[in-house]
């Protein structure tokens, strides 16, 4: 009988659901994979062979916790994988995990706020309630990365390098650029409330660089005057690979996807309760505001080559699947 993996991936934006699908789509060749998500974007993307338990993103905190508990206690699964939040986004897993001693429990440890780790005593909680901790490419200086037996992989990506669409096809069919103009791509992949910021950024870039093709990649249609610049495509990594420069937040997927396909990223560190975008952005072209972003984009475009190479990279999700299978009882 095929074993079932349950992945807990609550959290807004593209980040958690994309990371879960990066892992799940590979495992789905040999496992049944079910993903719990409350991302408002979950209904706009392919499930890549996984079953999605979608909790309405406008559900109250209490309703979300109740639905999570219902799924955890009434779904059959042989392995549990929890993304980022060991106790659950709202602490709803704290009393459930100790009841699951008979199945493997894996924590995916992306960078999180050390204060959250200290206040909730996550070092002890993770040690007592998880069989393994996997770090998906975030390095060895995370709050929990020194726990015994932590496994490090390369960043997890939702497409392997050889699966990416040809860049010429992406330029013409998806980005609607049929000439050799440089492409500035605004990646509005964060929270829906941040779309006005990215709208303004797109408008300013369009005005400042008339010789370039400016596009905004977003699951939501931007304001009317930007509709001709709007691109809605998943997975976004295919669009990033065809751009000359990307402007966006410093979330996990945006940073590591741009790095993997070799496209410079100009990043605004957006505020998050748990994620430390400022720390991630400090390693790339970090900017503080829109004028800084315009200046940095100009500097990059003056030096970047028009010839784009074919991306080659290692997808850490492949190794992670094999590691998790080794922990199955």
WOWO-V193273 format. One record per helix or strand of 3 or more residues. SS is the DSSP state (H for helix, E for strand). FROM is the first residue (numbers start at 1). LEN is the number of residues. If there is no record, write none. Layout:
BEGIN
ss: (SS SS)
from: (FROM FROM)
len: (LEN LEN)
END
This chain:
BEGIN
ss: (E H E H E H E H E H H E E H H E H E H H E H E H E H H)
from: (4 15 32 42 51 61 79 97 104 114 122 132 151 161 167 183 192 213 224 237 245 252 264 277 285 290 316)
len: (5 13 6 3 4 14 5 3 5 6 8 5 3 3 8 5 17 5 6 4 5 10 5 5 3 12 11)
END
